[in-house]
């Protein structure tokens, strides 16, 4: 799949990857609510994420899934709600819009100077 980060140069992609922080979320935590602007991207390390689309049964994402990166980069609203596993702790790597933007600016400034 063509991920937005694949379009970045290797050194910028590496700098952005270094900005992900590791977090543990309690069971049944909400990451996104439908129609809210996405300001974080997630990589599911362990546990499950549940995608909730109104009128449909929840869809379960497995470890290794990347969630919200394209929405965050485009500053778009989430089309669905996302929660962590209803029974177990979920471990995620998280990148905020602010971290991403600051990293890109530092990288660009180093190229100009």
LINHUCOR-V158036 format. One record per residue. N is the residue number from 1. RES is the residue in three letters. PSI is psi in radians with two decimals (999 if undefined). OMEGA is omega in degrees with one decimal (* if undefined). Layout:
N | RES | PSI | OMEGA
N | RES | PSI | OMEGA
//
This chain:
1 | UNK | 2.56 | 179.7
2 | UNK | 1.64 | 177.8
3 | UNK | 2.55 | 179.4
4 | UNK | -0.63 | -177.4
5 | UNK | -0.35 | 177.8
6 | UNK | -0.32 | 179.9
7 | UNK | -0.12 | 179.1
8 | UNK | 2.70 | 174.6
9 | UNK | 2.75 | -176.0
10 | UNK | -0.71 | -178.2
11 | UNK | -0.63 | 176.5
12 | UNK | -0.71 | 177.6
13 | UNK | -0.73 | 178.2
14 | UNK | -0.74 | 179.3
15 | UNK | -0.73 | 178.6
16 | UNK | -0.76 | -179.5
17 | UNK | -0.62 | 179.6
18 | UNK | -0.27 | -176.8
19 | UNK | -0.14 | 177.3
20 | UNK | 2.41 | 177.1
21 | UNK | 2.60 | -179.1
22 | UNK | 2.31 | -180.0
23 | UNK | 2.63 | 171.1
24 | UNK | 2.26 | -180.0
25 | UNK | 2.36 | 177.9
26 | UNK | 2.82 | 176.7
27 | UNK | 2.47 | 174.4
28 | UNK | 0.58 | 174.1
29 | UNK | 2.57 | 177.6
30 | UNK | 2.19 | 176.0
31 | UNK | -0.77 | 178.5
32 | UNK | 2.59 | 167.5
33 | UNK | 2.52 | -179.6
34 | UNK | 2.42 | 177.3
35 | UNK | 0.04 | 174.8
36 | UNK | 2.52 | 177.5
37 | UNK | 2.32 | -179.6
38 | UNK | 2.07 | 178.0
39 | UNK | 0.22 | 176.1
40 | UNK | 2.61 | 172.6
41 | UNK | 2.61 | -174.7
42 | UNK | 2.52 | 167.0
43 | UNK | 2.15 | -179.4
44 | UNK | 2.02 | -178.5
45 | UNK | -0.74 | 176.0
46 | UNK | 2.69 | -175.1
47 | UNK | -2.76 | -179.1
48 | UNK | 2.67 | 170.2
49 | UNK | 2.54 | -178.7
50 | UNK | 2.17 | 176.5
51 | UNK | 2.21 | -176.7
52 | UNK | 1.99 | 174.2
53 | UNK | 2.25 | -176.1
54 | UNK | 2.29 | 177.4
55 | UNK | 0.01 | -179.2
56 | UNK | 2.69 | 175.2
57 | UNK | 2.60 | 179.8
58 | UNK | 2.53 | 175.0
59 | UNK | 2.36 | -176.7
60 | UNK | 2.22 | 174.4
61 | UNK | 2.54 | -178.0
62 | UNK | 2.83 | 175.7
63 | UNK | 2.50 | -176.6
64 | UNK | -0.24 | -179.9
65 | UNK | 2.45 | 174.9
66 | UNK | 2.30 | -174.5
67 | UNK | 2.27 | 170.5
68 | UNK | -0.04 | -175.4
69 | UNK | -0.87 | -179.2
70 | UNK | -0.72 | 178.6
71 | UNK | -0.71 | 179.6
72 | UNK | -0.79 | -177.7
73 | UNK | -0.57 | 179.6
74 | UNK | -0.06 | -179.0
75 | UNK | 0.81 | -178.8
76 | UNK | 2.81 | 178.4
77 | UNK | 2.58 | 177.6
78 | UNK | 2.33 | 179.9
79 | UNK | -0.04 | -176.8
80 | UNK | 2.99 | 175.8
81 | UNK | 2.61 | 179.8
82 | UNK | 2.27 | 175.7
83 | UNK | 2.84 | 173.5
84 | UNK | 2.99 | 179.5
85 | UNK | 2.37 | -177.0
86 | UNK | -0.20 | -174.5
87 | UNK | -0.31 | -171.8
88 | UNK | 2.75 | 174.4
89 | UNK | 2.52 | 178.9
90 | UNK | 2.37 | 180.0
91 | UNK | 2.23 | -174.9
92 | UNK | 2.57 | 165.7
93 | UNK | 2.30 | -171.7
94 | UNK | 2.37 | 175.2
95 | UNK | 2.15 | 178.3
96 | UNK | 2.77 | 176.0
97 | UNK | -0.72 | -178.7
98 | UNK | -0.75 | 178.4
99 | UNK | -0.76 | -179.9
100 | UNK | -0.88 | -177.5
101 | UNK | -0.77 | 179.8
102 | UNK | -0.67 | 179.3
103 | UNK | -0.78 | 178.7
104 | UNK | -0.72 | 179.3
105 | UNK | -0.76 | 177.8
106 | UNK | -0.78 | -179.3
107 | UNK | -0.81 | -179.7
108 | UNK | -0.71 | -179.7
109 | UNK | -0.65 | 178.2
110 | UNK | -0.50 | -179.0
111 | UNK | -0.49 | -177.6
112 | UNK | -0.68 | -175.0
113 | UNK | 999 | *
//
